[in-house]
Amino acid sequence: RQSTIRETLIDVDEGNRLEFIGKHKIEDGVFSVVQTIRNTLNLNLTEFRNQSTYKDSFRYLRQKAELARIFVLLKGNLGSYHSNIALTIFRGFAISDDIAPFIVINDLDNSSAWSFTLIHEMTHLVLGQTGISGANAEKQEEKFCNEVASEILLPKDEFKKFQISNINFEYLKTEVSNYAITNKISSSHIAYRLFKRGDINRNLWERLSE
């Protein structure tokens, strides 16, 4: 699909090269990449969060990406449910191309994670990287892309204002879920951010993630 679209764009003289593809290196830092992605998408975080559902928020983000000429697919199998591809194999992948960049997101994942994956994969495009995400979360590139996606969808300065009031599991589960829904980001991501900040221990983080 990617090669077909690329050839078509060139044939109809719409194959101008996209400047944001491969614009940065990891050494440029998270905030340089964040600024490039925000500018490229013209993302309004309030509009993103004001959508009714996670899928609606993803649809808003996907439209922004496609206006920037990034082709976004939701696909988690090879044609039927018999060939479903597990999340342990991939959550998303990017084809870095300065004429027809592609992002594919595994739709077997929870819809609350799709927007984060889209931004994660767009970070790979900005770094000029083609590859699969999901199986090597500890790699430097994957951590960097996660940091960028986190900062775009839930900036650190904003997250500082979220303070948990109780570590009782059931109470905390509700509090985290409500905050996640409001910000249109997954509950498991909020739980991870709380763990990294030192608000909860590993056991509580893992229980919340489950």
VENGI-V975246 format. One record per residue. RES is the residue in three letters. PSI is psi in whole degrees, -180 to 180 (* if undefined). NEAR is the number of other ideal C-beta (glycine too) atoms within 10 Angstrom. Layout:
((RES	PSI	NEAR) (RES	PSI	NEAR))
This chain:
((ARG	-44	12) (GLN	-46	15) (SER	-36	11) (THR	-47	9) (ILE	-40	16) (ARG	-48	19) (GLU	-38	13) (THR	-45	12) (LEU	-40	15) (ILE	-42	13) (ASP	-35	9) (VAL	17	8) (ASP	32	7) (GLU	20	10) (GLY	38	16) (ASN	143	11) (ARG	139	8) (LEU	123	18) (GLU	-26	10) (PHE	-15	21) (ILE	121	18) (GLY	21	15) (LYS	-31	18) (HIS	163	18) (LYS	161	12) (ILE	-34	15) (GLU	-19	6) (ASP	-20	13) (GLY	158	13) (VAL	-46	17) (PHE	-28	11) (SER	-43	15) (VAL	-41	25) (VAL	-45	20) (GLN	-41	12) (THR	-44	19) (ILE	-43	24) (ARG	-45	14) (ASN	-40	11) (THR	-42	22) (LEU	-17	21) (ASN	49	9) (LEU	128	18) (ASN	107	12) (LEU	-33	15) (THR	-44	7) (GLU	-41	12) (PHE	-46	21) (ARG	-23	16) (ASN	-4	12) (GLN	153	16) (SER	-40	8) (THR	170	12) (TYR	-41	19) (LYS	-37	14) (ASP	-40	14) (SER	-41	23) (PHE	-41	24) (ARG	-42	14) (TYR	-46	19) (LEU	-40	25) (ARG	-41	20) (GLN	-40	12) (LYS	-42	19) (ALA	-42	23) (GLU	-28	12) (LEU	-28	11) (ALA	7	17) (ARG	38	18) (ILE	125	23) (PHE	124	17) (VAL	124	21) (LEU	143	14) (LEU	112	17) (LYS	126	13) (GLY	12	19) (ASN	179	13) (LEU	26	9) (GLY	-25	7) (SER	168	7) (TYR	-17	8) (HIS	-21	7) (SER	32	9) (ASN	140	14) (ILE	120	14) (ALA	152	11) (LEU	-25	16) (THR	-19	8) (ILE	-50	12) (PHE	142	20) (ARG	-30	23) (GLY	164	27) (PHE	158	19) (ALA	141	26) (ILE	106	20) (SER	113	18) (ASP	133	20) (ASP	6	18) (ILE	-46	17) (ALA	73	21) (PRO	142	26) (PHE	144	21) (ILE	130	25) (VAL	130	22) (ILE	133	27) (ASN	109	23) (ASP	2	14) (LEU	-16	16) (ASP	160	19) (ASN	140	12) (SER	-23	16) (SER	-17	20) (ALA	-10	21) (TRP	-43	24) (SER	-41	26) (PHE	-43	27) (THR	-39	24) (LEU	-47	25) (ILE	-40	23) (HIS	-48	26) (GLU	-34	29) (MET	-33	29) (THR	-41	28) (HIS	-40	25) (LEU	-44	27) (VAL	-29	25) (LEU	-3	21) (GLY	29	16) (GLN	132	17) (THR	134	13) (GLY	177	16) (ILE	138	15) (SER	143	24) (GLY	-39	19) (ALA	-17	13) (ASN	58	11) (ALA	-19	11) (GLU	-8	6) (LYS	149	12) (GLN	-43	9) (GLU	-40	15) (GLU	-42	18) (LYS	-42	12) (PHE	-46	18) (CYS	-36	29) (ASN	-41	18) (GLU	-41	18) (VAL	-48	26) (ALA	-40	23) (SER	-46	22) (GLU	-34	20) (ILE	-46	25) (LEU	-25	22) (LEU	84	21) (PRO	146	12) (LYS	-44	12) (ASP	-32	7) (GLU	-41	11) (PHE	-27	16) (LYS	-29	9) (LYS	-17	6) (PHE	111	17) (GLN	127	8) (ILE	146	15) (SER	-7	8) (ASN	138	10) (ILE	9	12) (ASN	131	10) (PHE	-51	13) (GLU	-41	8) (TYR	-44	12) (LEU	-39	20) (LYS	-44	15) (THR	-43	12) (GLU	-44	18) (VAL	-43	21) (SER	-44	15) (ASN	-42	12) (TYR	-40	17) (ALA	-45	19) (ILE	-42	16) (THR	-39	10) (ASN	0	19) (LYS	47	24) (ILE	157	24) (SER	149	24) (SER	-37	18) (SER	-33	18) (HIS	-41	21) (ILE	-43	24) (ALA	-42	24) (TYR	-42	17) (ARG	-38	18) (LEU	-39	23) (PHE	-46	18) (LYS	-30	11) (ARG	-13	13) (GLY	11	7) (ASP	-30	16) (ILE	158	21) (ASN	174	11) (ARG	-41	8) (ASN	-44	10) (LEU	-39	17) (TRP	-46	18) (GLU	-38	12) (ARG	-44	14) (LEU	-41	20) (SER	-41	14) (GLU	*	7))
